[in-house]
Amino acid sequence: MSTFDQDLNKEYLLGQFLDEIYAQLNYDFRRIHESDLQNKGIDLIIDHNVKEYYIDEKAQLDYLGHSLPTFTFELSYLKNGQWKKGWLFDENKITDHYFLITDIKIKTQNIEEGFKSCSITSVNTNKLRTYLENIGLDWDTLNDLDAQIRNSDQEKNIPLRDLKEKEEGCLYFSVQKDEKPLNLKLYLKWLIEIRAAKKIYPF
């Protein structure tokens, strides 16, 4: 099985596990399989109080068995050598909330046996972007930094004057990956403190 197929299989199995959790939470939901809606940042639609909420699930599947205090939000990446805007500020996405799936544990060493546990943090996309803009981290500013970083030898953790690196976040440039993504790495605890996010599972 190729790495791509393995990743798809992981996502499929995790989706099944998450659906069981959403059912436990009594969510009125439906999983989205249409590629046009998925490209708009919708993995799940939740109906609540006569309103639909568009959910984009973001899972730390590369860190199975690890509990990380941070999550990375994509600012930009390269596709076939061409610069592309990441999902955090992509105006083509219509996501209402990111569900950050972290602290993912599997039952055995064989992922086919299924998942044992995870944590889910819901991030309100508008609240997060508005907060970032209010502290000086709007798209234009981050885009300028993006260009500077890609034309320098900086990599991994890159401090931002508007964030405390060890408590709130920083930029993270993954030069070792083919897509060379530049991400905004933010602490989950801080996202909850600024009321842009809340833990929804486990309670």
Summary of the structure (lengths in Angstrom):
residues: 203
radius of gyration: 17.1
end to end distance: 36.7
largest distance: 50.5
contacts: 547
relative contact order: 0.15
helix: 31%
strand: 35%
